[in-house]
């Protein structure tokens, strides 16, 4: 599963907070845990655009309800920083798709939890609305970031990346739905990105991809 980017426009400087996930059923080593753990040192060496700051890097439990406490702490702390007069705040969530051969930028999340296997805390909902007050499980929430534009920019840089309208119905979609809902309520932007396993695209390429995504987001500000 992957992480989510929440991104705000307005002030000239944007702080982006990043999340990934721990291991889960069938994926003993989640690449997003390593990406998020190494990202600060990587961008310190590589450098980022002057109008972009890397904020917190947090690894979430690979669980639906079990990830929400940590997720909302990250989201709410970003809003508190913005209200205290610091730079605009954003979030990026990264997750792994173990069957993928390329990167995927997710356009939307669906209000449905149908887990193919229990999450890491043993929860296995079937056709359950993620937020019951939002109504039917067919309800979707879309990112307001220009996914197609970002995809084209990253392809020009040489990455095999695609836009996606299906983030699954497992933990990635669950977290993304909550993030998009929060983003809409607080006037920020959110994006979820699925990455392949390191066996498919190696760690160094994936780290450079994440840095390139951050740079592409900086151009939008």
One Martini backbone bead per residue (centre of mass of N, CA, C, O) as a GRO file, in nm:
protein
  221
    1UNK     BB    1   0.101   0.033   0.009
    2UNK     BB    2   0.030   0.380   0.023
    3UNK     BB    3   0.062   0.706   0.007
    4UNK     BB    4  -0.009   1.065   0.094
    5UNK     BB    5  -0.090   1.389  -0.049
    6UNK     BB    6  -0.084   1.698   0.105
    7UNK     BB    7  -0.180   2.012  -0.055
    8UNK     BB    8  -0.107   2.366  -0.055
    9UNK     BB    9  -0.221   2.671  -0.152
   10UNK     BB   10  -0.045   3.006  -0.145
   11UNK     BB   11   0.200   3.013  -0.010
   12UNK     BB   12   0.532   2.987  -0.121
   13UNK     BB   13   0.550   2.776   0.109
   14UNK     BB   14   0.578   2.412   0.138
   15UNK     BB   15   0.469   2.156   0.358
   16UNK     BB   16   0.548   1.807   0.351
   17UNK     BB   17   0.379   1.522   0.453
   18UNK     BB   18   0.470   1.176   0.525
   19UNK     BB   19   0.348   0.844   0.439
   20UNK     BB   20   0.346   0.500   0.542
   21UNK     BB   21   0.398   0.140   0.572
   22UNK     BB   22   0.389  -0.150   0.700
   23UNK     BB   23   0.360  -0.451   0.718
   24UNK     BB   24   0.188  -0.732   0.547
   25UNK     BB   25   0.011  -0.951   0.399
   26UNK     BB   26   0.270  -1.077   0.184
   27UNK     BB   27   0.452  -0.820   0.311
   28UNK     BB   28   0.737  -0.815   0.493
   29UNK     BB   29   0.849  -0.565   0.308
   30UNK     BB   30   0.782  -0.233   0.303
   31UNK     BB   31   0.887   0.013   0.098
   32UNK     BB   32   0.751   0.263   0.243
   33UNK     BB   33   0.909   0.245   0.507
   34UNK     BB   34   1.188   0.306   0.380
   35UNK     BB   35   1.128   0.565   0.232
   36UNK     BB   36   1.035   0.730   0.481
   37UNK     BB   37   1.294   0.675   0.658
   38UNK     BB   38   1.503   0.801   0.412
   39UNK     BB   39   1.408   1.083   0.299
   40UNK     BB   40   1.556   1.305   0.454
   41UNK     BB   41   1.848   1.225   0.379
   42UNK     BB   42   1.806   1.230   0.073
   43UNK     BB   43   1.716   1.538   0.040
   44UNK     BB   44   1.964   1.662   0.170
   45UNK     BB   45   2.153   1.569  -0.062
   46UNK     BB   46   1.976   1.661  -0.315
   47UNK     BB   47   1.750   1.848  -0.276
   48UNK     BB   48   1.515   2.121  -0.283
   49UNK     BB   49   1.306   2.335  -0.342
   50UNK     BB   50   1.265   2.640  -0.183
   51UNK     BB   51   0.930   2.597  -0.167
   52UNK     BB   52   1.020   2.319  -0.017
   53UNK     BB   53   0.921   2.114   0.267
   54UNK     BB   54   1.008   1.856   0.477
   55UNK     BB   55   0.839   1.701   0.703
   56UNK     BB   56   0.691   1.459   0.823
   57UNK     BB   57   0.773   1.101   0.886
   58UNK     BB   58   0.527   0.837   0.868
   59UNK     BB   59   0.440   0.519   1.007
   60UNK     BB   60   0.184   0.304   0.948
   61UNK     BB   61  -0.042   0.099   1.020
   62UNK     BB   62  -0.173  -0.193   0.858
   63UNK     BB   63  -0.470  -0.036   0.906
   64UNK     BB   64  -0.756   0.094   0.941
   65UNK     BB   65  -0.851   0.198   1.227
   66UNK     BB   66  -0.547   0.166   1.340
   67UNK     BB   67  -0.440   0.434   1.166
   68UNK     BB   68  -0.608   0.695   1.252
   69UNK     BB   69  -0.467   0.821   1.494
   70UNK     BB   70  -0.202   0.893   1.345
   71UNK     BB   71  -0.315   1.036   1.100
   72UNK     BB   72  -0.465   1.271   1.257
   73UNK     BB   73  -0.214   1.386   1.389
   74UNK     BB   74  -0.081   1.475   1.127
   75UNK     BB   75  -0.309   1.650   1.009
   76UNK     BB   76  -0.353   1.840   1.261
   77UNK     BB   77  -0.061   1.949   1.283
   78UNK     BB   78  -0.062   2.089   1.010
   79UNK     BB   79  -0.292   2.287   1.071
   80UNK     BB   80  -0.161   2.418   1.319
   81UNK     BB   81   0.081   2.533   1.168
   82UNK     BB   82  -0.079   2.712   0.977
   83UNK     BB   83  -0.227   2.879   1.207
   84UNK     BB   84   0.071   2.974   1.320
   85UNK     BB   85   0.213   3.087   1.032
   86UNK     BB   86   0.317   2.891   0.859
   87UNK     BB   87   0.335   2.711   0.613
   88UNK     BB   88   0.204   2.536   0.397
   89UNK     BB   89   0.021   2.227   0.394
   90UNK     BB   90   0.100   1.867   0.345
   91UNK     BB   91   0.018   1.531   0.203
   92UNK     BB   92   0.182   1.205   0.176
   93UNK     BB   93   0.082   0.884   0.056
   94UNK     BB   94   0.228   0.558   0.082
   95UNK     BB   95   0.197   0.255  -0.118
   96UNK     BB   96   0.163  -0.090  -0.192
   97UNK     BB   97   0.176  -0.285  -0.503
   98UNK     BB   98   0.273  -0.609  -0.550
   99UNK     BB   99   0.162  -0.626  -0.872
  100UNK     BB  100   0.326  -0.396  -0.972
  101UNK     BB  101   0.524  -0.211  -1.247
  102UNK     BB  102   0.425   0.076  -1.145
  103UNK     BB  103   0.331   0.384  -1.094
  104UNK     BB  104   0.052   0.538  -0.894
  105UNK     BB  105  -0.192   0.789  -0.929
  106UNK     BB  106  -0.458   0.873  -0.723
  107UNK     BB  107  -0.776   1.012  -0.779
  108UNK     BB  108  -0.933   0.810  -0.568
  109UNK     BB  109  -1.190   0.726  -0.326
  110UNK     BB  110  -1.383   0.479  -0.151
  111UNK     BB  111  -1.670   0.406   0.068
  112UNK     BB  112  -1.499   0.112   0.094
  113UNK     BB  113  -1.471  -0.191   0.297
  114UNK     BB  114  -1.290  -0.475   0.137
  115UNK     BB  115  -1.108  -0.712   0.270
  116UNK     BB  116  -0.906  -0.977   0.154
  117UNK     BB  117  -0.771  -0.941   0.437
  118UNK     BB  118  -0.650  -0.907   0.722
  119UNK     BB  119  -0.529  -0.691   0.904
  120UNK     BB  120  -0.283  -0.630   1.149
  121UNK     BB  121  -0.555  -0.633   1.361
  122UNK     BB  122  -0.785  -0.842   1.227
  123UNK     BB  123  -0.947  -0.683   1.014
  124UNK     BB  124  -1.253  -0.782   0.794
  125UNK     BB  125  -1.423  -0.611   0.601
  126UNK     BB  126  -1.757  -0.608   0.429
  127UNK     BB  127  -1.919  -0.374   0.276
  128UNK     BB  128  -1.815  -0.108   0.431
  129UNK     BB  129  -1.843   0.196   0.541
  130UNK     BB  130  -1.610   0.422   0.629
  131UNK     BB  131  -1.837   0.664   0.628
  132UNK     BB  132  -2.157   0.649   0.711
  133UNK     BB  133  -2.239   0.964   0.677
  134UNK     BB  134  -2.172   0.949   0.352
  135UNK     BB  135  -2.308   0.673   0.286
  136UNK     BB  136  -2.250   0.501   0.034
  137UNK     BB  137  -2.009   0.281  -0.105
  138UNK     BB  138  -2.008   0.457  -0.386
  139UNK     BB  139  -1.867   0.682  -0.269
  140UNK     BB  140  -1.661   0.955  -0.373
  141UNK     BB  141  -1.322   1.089  -0.362
  142UNK     BB  142  -1.132   1.360  -0.493
  143UNK     BB  143  -0.869   1.494  -0.611
  144UNK     BB  144  -0.735   1.835  -0.678
  145UNK     BB  145  -0.511   1.726  -0.821
  146UNK     BB  146  -0.320   1.705  -1.126
  147UNK     BB  147  -0.263   1.398  -1.226
  148UNK     BB  148  -0.203   1.417  -1.531
  149UNK     BB  149   0.018   1.631  -1.509
  150UNK     BB  150   0.205   1.474  -1.320
  151UNK     BB  151   0.243   1.229  -1.503
  152UNK     BB  152   0.374   1.377  -1.743
  153UNK     BB  153   0.615   1.492  -1.586
  154UNK     BB  154   0.731   1.210  -1.492
  155UNK     BB  155   0.766   1.090  -1.774
  156UNK     BB  156   0.973   1.301  -1.875
  157UNK     BB  157   1.181   1.195  -1.647
  158UNK     BB  158   1.137   0.850  -1.686
  159UNK     BB  159   0.876   0.738  -1.559
  160UNK     BB  160   0.664   0.466  -1.472
  161UNK     BB  161   0.347   0.620  -1.496
  162UNK     BB  162   0.005   0.636  -1.361
  163UNK     BB  163  -0.318   0.675  -1.364
  164UNK     BB  164  -0.580   0.620  -1.106
  165UNK     BB  165  -0.925   0.489  -1.006
  166UNK     BB  166  -0.795   0.240  -0.815
  167UNK     BB  167  -0.721   0.181  -0.461
  168UNK     BB  168  -0.914  -0.015  -0.378
  169UNK     BB  169  -1.038  -0.181  -0.045
  170UNK     BB  170  -0.818  -0.129   0.145
  171UNK     BB  171  -0.607   0.053   0.336
  172UNK     BB  172  -0.540   0.270   0.131
  173UNK     BB  173  -0.828   0.363   0.074
  174UNK     BB  174  -0.902   0.422   0.367
  175UNK     BB  175  -0.695   0.650   0.415
  176UNK     BB  176  -0.763   0.826   0.168
  177UNK     BB  177  -1.052   0.895   0.239
  178UNK     BB  178  -0.986   1.046   0.499
  179UNK     BB  179  -0.791   1.251   0.372
  180UNK     BB  180  -0.988   1.380   0.167
  181UNK     BB  181  -1.196   1.472   0.373
  182UNK     BB  182  -1.005   1.655   0.534
  183UNK     BB  183  -0.911   1.832   0.299
  184UNK     BB  184  -1.187   1.952   0.232
  185UNK     BB  185  -1.243   2.077   0.520
  186UNK     BB  186  -0.932   2.242   0.507
  187UNK     BB  187  -0.816   2.334   0.222
  188UNK     BB  188  -0.664   2.087   0.096
  189UNK     BB  189  -0.435   1.841  -0.038
  190UNK     BB  190  -0.455   1.501  -0.184
  191UNK     BB  191  -0.233   1.206  -0.220
  192UNK     BB  192  -0.200   0.885  -0.372
  193UNK     BB  193   0.073   0.636  -0.383
  194UNK     BB  194   0.173   0.370  -0.582
  195UNK     BB  195   0.409   0.110  -0.532
  196UNK     BB  196   0.636  -0.111  -0.588
  197UNK     BB  197   0.847  -0.338  -0.549
  198UNK     BB  198   1.191  -0.371  -0.530
  199UNK     BB  199   1.199  -0.612  -0.735
  200UNK     BB  200   1.087  -0.421  -0.968
  201UNK     BB  201   1.177  -0.142  -0.823
  202UNK     BB  202   1.428   0.001  -0.704
  203UNK     BB  203   1.515   0.196  -0.443
  204UNK     BB  204   1.662   0.428  -0.589
  205UNK     BB  205   1.439   0.492  -0.794
  206UNK     BB  206   1.217   0.550  -0.583
  207UNK     BB  207   1.355   0.789  -0.445
  208UNK     BB  208   1.368   0.964  -0.701
  209UNK     BB  209   1.066   0.970  -0.752
  210UNK     BB  210   0.981   1.117  -0.494
  211UNK     BB  211   1.150   1.370  -0.546
  212UNK     BB  212   1.012   1.437  -0.820
  213UNK     BB  213   0.730   1.473  -0.703
  214UNK     BB  214   0.796   1.709  -0.519
  215UNK     BB  215   0.891   1.895  -0.750
  216UNK     BB  216   0.620   1.893  -0.906
  217UNK     BB  217   0.454   2.020  -0.673
  218UNK     BB  218   0.613   2.289  -0.650
  219UNK     BB  219   0.522   2.402  -0.930
  220UNK     BB  220   0.211   2.438  -0.843
  221UNK     BB  221   0.251   2.682  -0.628
   0.00000   0.00000   0.00000
